Amino acid sequence: MAKKLRITLVKSTIGRLQKHRDTLASLGLKKIDSVVEKEATPDILGKIRQISYLVNVEEV
C-alpha cells in the first residue's frame, strides 16, 4: 500500500509564478489552510517538490 500524504497550503499564492499556481490547482489546493490527502506517487512528489515553499506535508 502506498503512503498517503496530507498536504496543507500555508502561504499565499499572490505574486507567485503561474506555473506554481497551476500546480497548486492540480493538487486541489485553493485557499490558505486548505488540506488534501494524496497517495505518494512520483508525480505527486514532484509537484510537492516544486511548491515546497508554499505547503506543509505530513505522512498519514
N, C-alpha and C positions, 0 to 999 in steps of 0.2 A: 504494500500500500504506500502510495506517495505521501510525502509530508504535506501538511496544509499550512499555509501562511496567512496570518491576519495582517493586512496592510491598512495603515491609517494615514490619511493626508494631514500633515501638521503645519505646513506653510502655505501661504497664498500663492496662486498662480499668476498674479498680476505682474507683468513685466518679464515673464519667463519666455523662453523660446517656444514658438508654436509647436515644434516637434515634441517638446516635453509636455505641453498641454494636451496634445493628441494622445500621447502615451498614457497620461492620467485618465483621459476619457475612455480609452480602450480597456483600462482596468476597472472602470466603473466608478472612479473617484471624481466627485464634482465639487463638493464644498469641504471646507476645513472641518476636521473631525469626522469625516465620512469614513466608514470601515467596510472592507470587503474581505472575504476569505477565498483564497485560490489555492489550487494544487501547485506544488513546487516543481513545475516543468521548466525545461531550459528556456523556452520563450518568455515565460513569466519572470524568471530570474534575470534575464537580460533586460526586460522592461524595468524591473526594480533597480537594477544596477544603474540604468540611465537616469533615473529620477530619485536616486537615494538621498539627495539633499532636501527633498520635499516630503518624504514619508518615513514612518516608523514601521518596522517589520518585526513580527513576533511569530515564533513557531507554535502551532496549536497541537 
